[in-house]
């Protein structure tokens, strides 16, 4: 048995020849490192400055650095076992920083940590503890990458990763082995040289592999844009977004080179998981490949369909893939090295839309509807007026505390109207003073995410002017997309009023809301503020016929409201109804899972699964409030993917308006997961999620659970008006 010695063994001295060889090897290793890293750094710095970026909020940045870099919080939280292994490797490197400096100093005869001294012995034993954890972790990660091979790591095996893993293991092993020999032995000298050569071989390999993130990712995290999915402003009339290499900014380039290729973004991307072309990891690697090829000053297009005659052929990034993004933010949330995918994806969309290279009939129709009309569904604003009159919603006159923002879905979609009516009942029960605007335009959320900046600016400015004229101070909305757009995106064009989501509003008043009211009638769920009953099977079509323009030729059961695209769960304008090849109309009572049958009042035995909307959860970090409301109405059960890991419904990023999906439908994938929980009710907190699930739940093999918004859950507990 090899004895363990009390101190780390170091050679007592080195000859002049050994010292010269060591110095030359250090210089060679440093030169090889810089030969690769220097051009990378040059490309990053040669990229254009980021418009709107300011190095401010230093305390917040310092905390993010401490939490995500030093503590590896995100790495561990989102993948606990492999994350902890990565963390131990990182912490091992941190602990070895001082060991490595002393190791090099010993080779030059100027070592500063005495292995026999109190400080030296303590630190070397501490480093040995980390070395054991690091060696075990890197061995486990090697097995995972080369033998387990999770699919999101990619089909191609990175042999460079295996070499790096081997070098790290040798570094740890040679350090630990030095505790089992003495200073004046050949073994001690051999271990020192093997450790040195391994270290000097490791350094120049870093910029040639994904391990470049060891150097760049701390800077990437510290230099974040300061918020989730922060879309940078365009700068001047010649800035159209990310069109060519010359449009790539320093932050985009830094993030592209920081990618660790871990595949977390791919693992959680709804497009990737449903067989679509989009893979967020490949988007980032495509930007990196472009930087390594044409470079940051190039005029060659970034996307494949912009100019196929260019030298690069536009082969680095796919336009089709870019427009499959739902902007759910799962990729950006999961990324452990601070890559902000959404500003890059939306920047690429901007470049395609603002230069006219994106040609899509549905997209063009959406833009045209919002340029000429007031809503994304293309329905006459008169229908909104009739809905307000029918339900007797009060108009905002400046004296009420809240402006109830209807949004496109709340004003024109029949199920969205039911949510508005239910929430209005809740506000009446609480005695809140509120009103709706006489005129209201789309917030511009879909065009903002699709990249049409000119149209978004027009909508934002008109809405801000309207709100200012009506002296609105507080807004409450049923739509997380509206909340996000008003609260964050409108800031570029003015100061929006304070706004909150209806889940936050109701949660603040949870102590005044009833729980499991046994006397609530089956029909009380869908009574609006005037007592109109939406719960009857024919109620939706009756309401829409009542709201239809005079002389409308729509037959019974086919109201002139927004309809689903062919079998997809996406939204089309009313004018598309006649040409809908599937004939599916989400406004019809019999097509919605919970329309046409009696809805039981809330009870403690009812199981309810809550679907976290992306724009409420990841975008606003609102998870507990809607769950508190669900628990007032029944027993909460969780889907396997919930809270920050929630799987998207497929409507975001303007995709609700873009027609048929390729591959498996995102909404159907999520609906199957929700149904598999066995819950009696699916609760949502977003009218877009509600729309997508109406079609998806009806397509499941089992009898679908009822589908309700959280406002409807609360409203059904209220006593009848």
C-alpha positions in Angstrom: 0.0 0.0 0.0 1.4 3.4 -1.0 1.7 5.6 2.1 0.0 9.0 2.3 2.4 11.8 3.3 1.4 14.8 5.4 2.6 17.3 2.8 2.5 17.9 -1.0 5.7 16.7 -2.6 7.6 19.3 -4.7 11.0 19.0 -6.3 13.6 20.8 -4.1 15.3 22.5 -7.1 15.5 22.6 -10.9 18.6 22.9 -13.1 19.1 26.0 -15.3 18.3 23.9 -18.3 15.0 22.7 -16.8 14.1 26.3 -16.0 14.8 27.5 -19.5 12.8 24.6 -21.0 9.9 25.4 -18.7 10.0 29.1 -19.6 10.1 28.3 -23.4 7.2 25.9 -23.0 5.2 28.6 -21.1 5.9 31.1 -23.9 4.9 28.6 -26.6 1.7 27.7 -24.8 0.8 31.3 -24.3 1.6 32.1 -28.0 -0.6 29.2 -29.2 -3.4 30.4 -27.0 -3.3 33.9 -28.2 -2.9 32.9 -31.8 -6.5 31.6 -31.6 -8.0 33.8 -28.9 -6.6 37.0 -30.3 -8.7 36.9 -33.6 -11.8 35.9 -31.6 -11.3 38.9 -29.3 -10.7 41.1 -32.4 -14.0 39.9 -34.0 -15.9 40.7 -30.8 -14.4 44.1 -30.5 -14.8 44.8 -34.2 -18.5 44.2 -34.0 -20.6 47.3 -33.8 -21.5 48.9 -30.4 -24.8 47.8 -28.9 -27.4 50.6 -29.2 -29.0 51.4 -25.8 -26.5 49.4 -23.8 -25.2 51.0 -20.6 -22.9 49.5 -18.0 -25.1 50.5 -15.1 -26.8 48.8 -12.1 -23.4 47.5 -11.0 -24.7 46.0 -7.7 -27.2 43.9 -9.7 -24.6 42.8 -12.1 -22.2 41.9 -9.3 -24.9 39.8 -7.7 -25.7 38.0 -10.9 -22.0 37.3 -11.3 -21.7 36.0 -7.8 -24.8 33.9 -8.1 -24.5 32.5 -11.6 -20.7 32.4 -12.0 -19.2 31.8 -8.5 -22.1 29.8 -7.1 -23.1 28.2 -10.3 -26.8 28.6 -9.2 -28.4 28.3 -12.6 -26.1 25.4 -13.7 -27.1 23.4 -10.6 -30.8 24.4 -10.4 -31.9 23.4 -13.8 -29.9 20.2 -14.1 -29.1 19.2 -10.5 -26.8 16.1 -11.0 -24.8 17.1 -14.1 -25.0 20.7 -13.0 -23.4 19.8 -9.7 -20.7 17.9 -11.6 -20.0 21.0 -13.8 -19.9 23.2 -10.7 -17.3 21.0 -9.0 -15.1 21.2 -12.1 -15.5 25.0 -12.0 -14.8 25.2 -8.3 -11.9 22.9 -8.7 -10.4 25.3 -11.3 -11.0 28.2 -9.0 -9.3 26.5 -6.1 -6.4 25.5 -8.4 -5.7 29.1 -9.5 -3.4 29.7 -6.5 -2.0 26.1 -6.7 -1.1 26.7 -10.4 0.6 30.0 -9.8 2.7 28.4 -7.0 3.4 25.4 -9.2 4.9 27.6 -11.9 6.8 29.7 -9.3 8.3 26.5 -7.9 9.6 25.7 -11.4 11.5 29.0 -11.4 12.7 28.5 -7.8 10.4 31.2 -6.3 7.6 29.2 -4.8 5.5 31.1 -2.3 3.4 28.5 -0.6 5.3 26.2 1.7 3.8 22.7 1.8 5.1 22.3 5.4 3.8 25.7 6.6 0.4 26.2 8.2 -1.1 28.2 5.4 0.4 26.1 2.6 -0.6 22.8 4.2 -4.2 24.1 4.8 -4.6 25.4 1.2 -3.0 22.3 -0.4 -5.3 20.0 1.5 -8.3 22.2 0.6 -7.3 22.1 -3.0 -6.9 18.3 -2.7 -10.6 18.1 -1.6 -11.7 20.0 -4.7 -9.3 17.9 -6.8 -11.1 14.7 -5.7 -14.5 16.2 -6.4 -13.3 17.6 -9.8 -11.8 14.3 -10.9 -14.9 12.3 -10.0 -17.1 14.9 -11.7 -15.1 15.1 -14.9 -15.1 11.3 -15.1 -18.9 11.3 -14.7 -19.4 14.0 -17.4 -17.1 12.0 -19.7 -19.3 8.9 -19.3 -22.5 11.1 -19.8 -21.2 12.7 -23.0 -19.7 9.7 -24.7 -21.8 6.8 -23.4 -25.1 8.1 -22.2 -25.2 10.8 -24.8 -28.5 12.7 -24.1 -30.0 13.7 -27.5 -29.8 17.5 -26.8 -26.0 17.3 -26.7 -26.2 16.7 -30.5 -25.6 13.7 -32.8 -22.0 14.6 -33.4 -19.5 13.5 -30.8 -17.1 16.2 -29.8 -13.7 14.4 -29.4 -12.1 17.7 -28.4 -14.3 17.5 -25.3 -12.9 14.0 -24.5 -9.4 15.3 -24.8 -10.1 18.2 -22.5 -11.8 15.9 -20.0 -8.7 13.7 -20.1 -6.4 16.6 -19.5 -8.4 17.8 -16.6 -8.5 14.4 -15.0 -4.7 14.1 -15.4 -4.2 17.5 -13.8 -6.2 16.4 -10.7 -4.6 12.9 -10.6 -1.0 14.2 -10.8 -1.7 16.7 -8.0 -3.2 14.1 -5.7 -0.5 11.7 -6.5 2.1 14.2 -5.2 0.7 13.5 -1.7 1.9 9.9 -1.9 5.6 10.6 -2.5 8.4 12.8 -1.1 10.3 15.8 -2.3 13.6 14.2 -3.1 12.3 11.4 -5.3 12.2 10.9 -9.1 8.5 10.4 -8.8 8.0 13.9 -7.4 9.9 15.4 -10.3 8.1 13.3 -12.8 4.7 14.2 -11.4 5.7 17.9 -11.5 6.6 17.7 -15.2 3.6 15.7 -16.2 1.4 18.2 -14.4 3.2 21.1 -16.1 3.0 19.6 -19.6 -0.7 18.8 -19.2 -1.4 22.3 -18.0 0.6 23.9 -20.9 -1.2 21.6 -23.4 -4.6 22.5 -21.9 -4.2 26.2 -22.3 -4.0 26.6 -26.1 -6.8 24.1 -26.6 -9.3 26.3 -24.7 -10.0 28.8 -27.6 -10.3 25.9 -30.1 -13.2 24.2 -28.3 -16.4 25.0 -26.5 -14.4 25.4 -23.3 -13.8 29.0 -24.5 -16.8 29.7 -22.2 -14.5 29.3 -19.3 -13.0 32.7 -20.3 -15.9 34.4 -21.9 -19.0 33.4 -20.0 -18.2 35.4 -16.8 -18.1 38.5 -19.0 -21.3 37.5 -20.8 -23.2 37.2 -17.6 -21.8 40.4 -16.2 -22.6 42.3 -19.4 -26.2 41.2 -19.8 -28.8 43.6 -21.1 -30.3 43.7 -17.7 -33.6 41.9 -18.1 -35.4 39.0 -19.7 -35.8 39.2 -23.5 -34.7 42.8 -23.6 -35.0 43.8 -27.3 -32.4 46.5 -28.1 -33.5 49.6 -29.9 -32.8 50.3 -33.5 -30.3 53.0 -34.1 -31.0 55.5 -36.9 -32.8 55.1 -40.2 -30.3 52.6 -41.6 -30.6 50.1 -38.8 -33.0 47.4 -39.9 -32.0 44.7 -37.4 -29.6 41.7 -37.9 -29.3 41.6 -41.7 -25.6 41.0 -42.3 -22.4 40.6 -40.4 -22.0 44.4 -40.1 -25.1 44.4 -38.0 -23.8 42.0 -35.4 -23.2 43.7 -32.1 -20.5 43.2 -29.5 -22.9 41.5 -27.1 -24.2 39.2 -29.8 -20.7 38.2 -30.8 -19.6 37.7 -27.2 -22.5 35.5 -26.6 -22.0 33.5 -29.7 -18.5 32.6 -28.7 -19.6 31.9 -25.1 -21.9 29.0 -26.1 -21.0 25.8 -24.2 -23.1 23.6 -26.5 -24.8 22.0 -23.5 -28.1 21.8 -25.3 -30.2 23.1 -22.5 -31.9 25.5 -24.9 -32.7 22.7 -27.3 -33.9 20.4 -24.5 -36.6 22.9 -23.6 -37.4 24.6 -26.9 -41.0 23.8 -28.0 -40.1 24.0 -31.7 -37.1 21.6 -31.4 -39.2 19.2 -29.3 -42.0 19.0 -31.9 -39.9 18.2 -34.9 -39.4 21.7 -36.4 -36.3 23.1 -38.0 -35.5 25.6 -35.2 -32.8 24.6 -32.8 -31.8 27.6 -30.6 -28.3 26.1 -30.1 -27.8 25.9 -33.8 -28.8 29.5 -34.2 -26.1 30.6 -31.8 -23.5 28.3 -33.4 -24.6 29.6 -36.8 -23.8 33.2 -35.7 -20.4 31.9 -34.4 -19.7 30.2 -37.7 -20.6 33.4 -39.6 -18.1 35.4 -37.4 -15.4 32.8 -38.1 -16.2 33.0 -41.8 -17.4 36.2 -43.4 -16.8 38.1 -40.2 -18.4 41.1 -38.4 -17.7 43.6 -41.2 -19.3 41.5 -44.0 -22.2 42.5 -46.1 -23.2 38.9 -46.7 -26.7 38.0 -45.4 -27.1 36.1 -42.2 -30.3 34.3 -43.2 -30.5 31.8 -46.1 -33.2 33.4 -48.2 -31.9 37.0 -48.3 -29.3 36.8 -51.1 -28.4 33.3 -52.4 -25.9 34.9 -54.8 -23.7 36.2 -52.1 -20.3 34.6 -51.5 -21.6 32.9 -48.3 -24.8 31.9 -49.9 -26.6 32.8 -46.7 -25.9 29.3 -45.5 -25.3 30.0 -41.8 -28.8 30.6 -40.5 -32.3 29.5 -41.7 -35.0 32.1 -42.1 -37.6 29.4 -41.8 -36.2 28.3 -38.5 -36.0 31.9 -37.1 -39.8 32.3 -37.8 -40.7 29.1 -36.0 -39.8 30.7 -32.6 -42.7 31.1 -30.2 -40.6 33.6 -28.1 -41.4 31.5 -25.0 -38.0 32.3 -23.6 -37.2 28.7 -22.4 -33.9 28.9 -24.2 -32.8 32.2 -22.6 -34.1 31.1 -19.2 -32.2 27.9 -19.2 -28.9 29.1 -20.6 -26.2 28.8 -17.9 -23.7 31.1 -19.7 -25.9 34.2 -20.1 -26.8 33.9 -23.8 -29.8 36.1 -24.6 -31.4 34.1 -27.5 -34.6 36.2 -27.9 -32.9 39.5 -28.8 -30.9 37.6 -31.4 -33.9 35.7 -32.9 -36.1 38.8 -33.0 -33.1 40.8 -34.4 -32.9 38.3 -37.2 -36.7 38.6 -37.8 -36.3 42.4 -37.8 -33.7 42.1 -40.5 -35.9 39.9 -42.7 -39.1 41.9 -42.2 -37.7 45.4 -42.3 -35.8 44.7 -45.5 -38.8 42.9 -47.1 -37.1 39.5 -47.6 -39.6 37.6 -45.4 -42.5 36.7 -47.6 -45.4 35.1 -45.8 -49.0 35.6 -46.7 -50.3 35.2 -43.2 -47.7 37.7 -41.9 -48.5 40.2 -44.6 -52.2 39.9 -43.8 -51.6 40.4 -40.1 -49.6 43.5 -40.8 -52.2 44.9 -43.1 -55.0 44.3 -40.6 -53.1 46.2 -37.9 -52.1 49.0 -40.3 -55.7 49.6 -41.3 -57.7 48.4 -38.3 -57.5 48.1 -34.6 -57.0 44.4 -33.8 -54.9 41.4 -34.9 -58.1 39.4 -35.8 -59.2 41.8 -38.5 -62.7 42.3 -37.0 -64.5 45.6 -37.1 -64.2 47.7 -34.0 -67.9 48.0 -34.0 -68.0 44.4 -32.7 -66.1 45.6 -29.7 -68.5 48.4 -29.1 -71.4 46.0 -29.3 -69.8 43.6 -26.8 -69.2 46.4 -24.3 -72.9 47.5 -24.6 -74.2 43.9 -24.5 -72.3 43.2 -21.2 -72.8 46.7 -19.8 -69.1 47.2 -19.1 -68.6 50.7 -17.8 -66.5 53.1 -19.9 -63.4 54.6 -18.4 -64.0 58.3 -17.7 -60.9 59.1 -15.6 -62.6 58.8 -12.3 -62.2 55.1 -11.9 -59.1 53.5 -10.4 -58.5 50.9 -13.0 -58.7 50.8 -16.8 -59.6 47.2 -17.8 -57.6 46.5 -20.9 -59.6 44.2 -23.2 -57.0 43.4 -25.8 -57.7 41.7 -29.1 -58.7 38.4 -27.5 -60.8 39.9 -24.7 -62.7 42.2 -27.1 -63.2 39.9 -30.1 -62.7 36.3 -29.2 -65.9 34.8 -27.8 -64.0 32.8 -25.1 -61.9 35.8 -24.3 -65.1 37.8 -23.8 -66.2 35.2 -21.3 -63.0 35.7 -19.4 -63.5 39.4 -19.4 -67.0 39.0 -18.2 -65.9 36.6 -15.4 -63.1 39.0 -14.3 -65.5 41.9 -14.4 -67.8 40.0 -12.0 -64.8 39.5 -9.7 -64.0 43.2 -9.8 -67.6 44.1 -9.0 -67.6 41.6 -6.1 -64.4 43.3 -4.7 -66.0 46.8 -5.2 -63.2 47.9 -7.5 -63.8 50.9 -9.7 -62.9 50.3 -13.3 -63.9 51.0 -16.9 -62.9 50.1 -20.4 -61.6 52.5 -23.0 -64.1 53.6 -25.7 -61.4 52.9 -28.3 -58.5 50.6 -28.0 -55.9 49.2 -30.4 -53.8 46.1 -30.3 -50.7 46.6 -28.1 -48.6 45.5 -31.0 -47.3 42.3 -29.3 -47.4 40.1 -32.4 -45.7 42.6 -34.7 -43.1 43.4 -32.1 -42.1 39.7 -31.8 -42.3 39.3 -35.6 -39.9 42.2 -36.2 -42.1 44.9 -37.7 -40.7 47.9 -35.8 -42.4 50.6 -37.8 -45.9 49.2 -37.3 -45.2 48.5 -33.6 -44.1 52.1 -33.1 -47.3 53.3 -34.7 -49.5 51.2 -32.5 -47.5 52.0 -29.3 -47.6 55.7 -29.9 -51.3 55.8 -30.7 -52.2 53.7 -27.6 -50.0 55.9 -25.4 -51.6 59.0 -26.7 -55.1 57.5 -26.1 -54.2 56.5 -22.5 -52.8 59.9 -21.8 -55.9 61.6 -23.1 -58.1 59.4 -21.0 -55.9 60.1 -17.9 -55.3 56.4 -17.2 -53.1 55.7 -14.2 -53.6 52.0 -13.6 -54.3 49.1 -16.0 -55.3 45.6 -15.4 -55.4 43.0 -18.2 -56.2 39.3 -18.7 -53.5 38.9 -21.3 -49.8 38.5 -20.2 -48.7 39.4 -23.7 -50.5 42.8 -23.4 -49.0 43.3 -19.9 -45.4 42.6 -21.1 -45.7 44.8 -24.2 -47.3 47.7 -22.4 -45.0 47.5 -19.4 -41.7 47.0 -21.2 -41.8 47.5 -25.0 -43.8 50.7 -25.0 -41.1 52.4 -22.9 -39.2 53.2 -26.0 -42.0 55.6 -27.1 -43.3 57.1 -23.8 -44.1 56.3 -20.2 -46.9 53.7 -19.9 -49.2 53.6 -17.0 -48.8 51.1 -14.2 -50.1 47.7 -15.3 -50.7 44.3 -13.7 -52.0 40.9 -14.8 -55.4 39.9 -13.5 -53.9 37.0 -11.6 -51.8 39.5 -9.6 -54.8 41.7 -9.0 -57.0 38.8 -7.7 -54.2 37.3 -5.6 -53.8 40.7 -3.8 -57.5 40.4 -2.8 -57.5 36.6 -2.2 -58.6 37.1 1.4 -61.8 38.7 0.1 -62.6 36.0 -2.5 -64.9 33.0 -1.7 -63.6 29.5 -1.6 -65.6 26.3 -2.5 -69.0 28.1 -2.4 -71.4 25.1 -2.4 -74.3 27.4 -3.3 -72.7 28.6 -6.5 -74.9 27.4 -9.3 -73.7 25.5 -12.4 -74.6 28.4 -14.6 -73.0 31.1 -12.4 -69.6 30.6 -14.0 -70.5 32.3 -17.2 -72.8 35.1 -16.0 -71.4 38.4 -17.0 -71.9 41.6 -15.1 -75.4 42.1 -16.5 -76.5 38.5 -15.7 -76.2 37.3 -19.3 -75.7 33.6 -19.3 -72.9 32.2 -21.5 -73.1 28.7 -20.1 -75.7 27.3 -22.5 -74.4 25.5 -25.5 -75.9 27.9 -27.9 -74.9 31.0 -25.9 -71.7 31.8 -27.8 -73.3 31.7 -31.2 -76.3 33.6 -29.9 -74.1 36.2 -28.5 -72.1 36.5 -31.8 -75.3 36.7 -33.9 -76.5 39.4 -31.6 -73.2 41.3 -32.1 -73.0 40.6 -35.9 -73.3 43.6 -38.2 -76.7 44.4 -39.6 -77.4 42.3 -42.8 -74.7 39.8 -41.9 -75.2 36.6 -43.9 -73.4 34.3 -41.4 -75.6 31.2 -40.7 -76.6 30.0 -37.3 -73.6 28.5 -35.4 -71.1 30.3 -37.6 -70.6 33.8 -36.1 -68.4 36.4 -37.8 -65.5 36.1 -35.3 -61.9 34.9 -35.4 -61.5 31.3 -36.5 -58.8 28.6 -36.3 -56.4 28.0 -39.1 -56.8 24.6 -40.7 -56.6 22.1 -37.8 -53.8 24.1 -36.2 -55.1 26.1 -33.2 -53.9 29.3 -34.7 -56.0 32.4 -35.2 -57.3 33.8 -38.4 -59.4 36.8 -39.1 -63.1 36.6 -39.5 -62.8 37.1 -43.2 -61.0 33.7 -43.4 -64.0 31.8 -42.2 -65.4 30.9 -45.5 -62.1 29.6 -46.8 -61.1 27.6 -43.8 -60.5 24.1 -45.3 -61.0 22.2 -42.1 -64.2 24.0 -41.3 -63.1 24.2 -37.7 -64.4 27.3 -35.9 -63.1 27.8 -32.3 -65.9 30.2 -31.6 -68.6 27.5 -32.0 -69.8 26.1 -28.7 -69.5 22.5 -29.6 -65.8 22.8 -30.5 -64.7 24.1 -27.1 -64.1 21.4 -24.5 -66.2 22.9 -21.8 -68.9 24.6 -23.8 -72.2 22.8 -24.3 -72.1 21.0 -21.0 -72.9 22.0 -17.5 -70.0 23.2 -15.4 -70.0 22.1 -11.8 -69.3 24.6 -9.1 -66.0 24.5 -7.4 -65.3 21.8 -4.8 -62.4 20.7 -2.7 -62.3 17.4 -4.6 -62.0 18.9 -8.0 -58.5 18.5 -9.4 -57.1 21.4 -11.4 -53.9 21.5 -13.3 -52.5 25.0 -14.0 -50.6 25.8 -17.2 -48.0 28.5 -16.7 -48.2 31.0 -19.6 -44.7 31.8 -20.8 -45.3 35.6 -20.7 -46.6 35.4 -17.2 -44.1 33.0 -15.8 -40.7 33.3 -17.4 -41.2 36.9 -18.5 -42.7 38.2 -15.2 -41.7 35.6 -12.7 -45.4 35.2 -11.6 -45.9 31.7 -10.5 -47.5 31.7 -7.0 -50.3 34.1 -7.5 -52.3 32.1 -10.0 -51.7 28.9 -8.0 -53.1 30.6 -4.9 -56.3 31.4 -6.9 -56.5 27.8 -8.2 -56.4 26.5 -4.6 -59.5 28.6 -3.9 -61.3 26.6 -6.4 -60.1 23.0 -6.0 -57.0 20.8 -5.5 -54.0 21.9 -7.5 -52.0 19.3 -9.4 -48.8 20.0 -11.3 -47.9 19.0 -14.8 -44.4 17.4 -15.1 -43.2 20.6 -16.7 -44.4 23.5 -14.7 -43.4 27.0 -13.4 -40.1 28.1 -15.1 -40.0 24.8 -17.0 -43.5 25.1 -18.4 -43.9 24.0 -22.0 -45.3 26.6 -24.4 -48.8 26.5 -25.9 -47.4 27.6 -29.3 -49.1 30.9 -29.7 -46.4 33.4 -28.9 -44.1 35.3 -31.2 -46.9 36.0 -33.5 -47.2 32.4 -34.5 -50.9 32.3 -33.5 -51.5 34.3 -36.7 -49.1 32.5 -39.1 -51.1 29.4 -40.2 -50.2 25.8 -40.2 -47.2 24.5 -38.2 -44.7 22.0 -39.5 -44.1 18.9 -37.5 -46.1 18.1 -34.4 -48.4 20.8 -33.1 -46.9 22.4 -30.0 -50.4 23.0 -28.4 -51.2 19.3 -28.9 -48.0 18.2 -27.2 -48.7 20.4 -24.2 -52.4 19.4 -24.1 -51.5 15.7 -23.9 -49.2 16.4 -21.0 -51.9 18.3 -19.2 -54.5 15.6 -19.8 -52.1 12.9 -18.6 -52.2 14.5 -15.1 -55.8 13.2 -14.8 -57.0 16.6 -13.7 -60.7 17.4 -14.2 -60.0 21.0 -15.1 -57.2 22.8 -17.1 -56.7 26.3 -15.8 -55.0 29.0 -17.8 -54.2 32.6 -17.3 -53.8 33.8 -20.9 -56.4 34.0 -23.6 -53.9 32.9 -26.2 -53.2 29.7 -24.2 -57.0 29.2 -23.9 -57.4 29.5 -27.7 -54.6 27.0 -28.5 -55.9 24.5 -26.0 -59.5 24.6 -27.2 -58.6 22.8 -30.3 -55.8 20.7 -28.8 -57.9 19.3 -25.9 -60.7 18.4 -28.2 -58.2 16.4 -30.3 -57.0 14.2 -27.4 -58.0 10.5 -27.3 -59.7 10.7 -23.9 -62.7 12.9 -22.9 -61.1 16.3 -22.4 -61.1 18.1 -19.1 -62.9 21.4 -18.9 -60.8 24.5 -19.9 -61.2 27.6 -17.7 -59.3 30.8 -17.1 -58.5 31.5 -13.4 -61.0 34.4 -13.5 -63.7 31.9 -14.4 -62.6 29.6 -11.6 -63.0 32.5 -9.1 -66.2 33.8 -10.7 -68.0 30.5 -10.4 -67.5 30.7 -6.6 -69.3 34.1 -6.4 -73.0 34.3 -5.5 -75.3 35.0 -8.4 -75.9 38.6 -9.1 
